[in-house]
Each structure stands twice: as C-alpha cells, then as structure tokens.
C-alpha cells in the first residue's frame, strides 16, 4: 500500500495487533509512524535512532532503503 509522502508500506498482523511492518522510502526525508504500541525501527539488521512523541515515532529515511518496524 502507498502511504502519504510516497512510502510503500507492507503490514503483518497477529491477534489484531501489528507484529511487523516494512516501509520503503521513495525519497529522502523524515518518516513518521503512528502506533498505539511502542515500536523500534531497523535498517540492515540494526536499530536506528528515532524521535518518539506519544504515539508518533519519526526517523530519517533515504530513498530506496527498506525499514523494518517491529512492535515491542
């Protein structure tokens, strides 16, 4: 699915809760994800720095990279 800002998003659910997602960036910039549960963002098997404000998590992205979003 395409998300606002030109991101390609793939979601996986388990028992009605997000278990994992991937986000492919189509441009450089900042991606912001809204989640009711804490998440971590992984690029190339390493957790990357994020800014968390309540239900919003923001992180820098680069065109073409695929980011894995994991619910804690």
C-alpha positions in Angstrom: 0.0 0.0 0.0 1.1 3.6 -0.6 1.2 6.0 2.3 1.3 9.7 2.4 4.7 11.0 1.4 5.3 8.3 -1.2 6.2 5.4 1.1 5.5 1.8 0.2 4.1 0.0 3.3 3.6 -3.7 4.0 1.9 -4.7 7.2 1.7 -8.0 9.2 -0.8 -8.5 12.0 -1.0 -11.1 14.8 -4.0 -11.4 17.1 -5.3 -8.0 15.9 -2.1 -6.2 16.7 0.7 -5.0 14.4 3.6 -7.5 14.6 5.8 -6.1 11.9 5.8 -3.7 9.0 8.2 -2.6 6.3 8.4 0.9 4.8 10.3 1.6 1.6 11.2 5.2 1.1 10.7 6.7 -2.3 12.6 9.9 -1.3 15.0 11.2 1.3 13.4 12.8 4.4 11.5 12.0 7.6 9.0 9.2 8.1 6.5 9.5 10.9 4.6 6.4 12.1 1.6 6.5 14.5 1.3 3.4 16.7 -0.6 2.7 19.9 2.2 0.4 20.9 5.9 1.0 21.3 7.9 0.3 18.1 11.6 0.0 17.1 12.9 0.8 13.6 15.5 -1.4 12.0 17.7 -0.9 8.9 20.1 -3.6 7.8 19.5 -5.5 11.0 20.5 -2.6 13.2 18.1 -0.4 15.3 18.2 3.2 14.2 17.7 6.4 16.2 14.1 7.6 16.4 12.3 10.5 17.9 9.2 9.4 20.0 6.4 11.8 21.0 3.5 9.9 22.4 2.0 7.7 19.7 4.3 9.2 17.0 7.7 7.8 16.0 9.8 9.8 13.5 13.0 8.7 11.8 15.2 9.8 8.9 14.9 7.9 5.7 16.9 7.6 2.5 15.5 6.9 -1.0 15.3 3.2 -1.7 16.0 1.9 1.8 13.6 -0.5 3.4 12.9 0.0 7.1 11.5 -2.7 9.3 9.1 -1.6 12.0 8.8 -4.0 14.9 6.2 -3.8 17.8 7.9 -4.3 21.2 
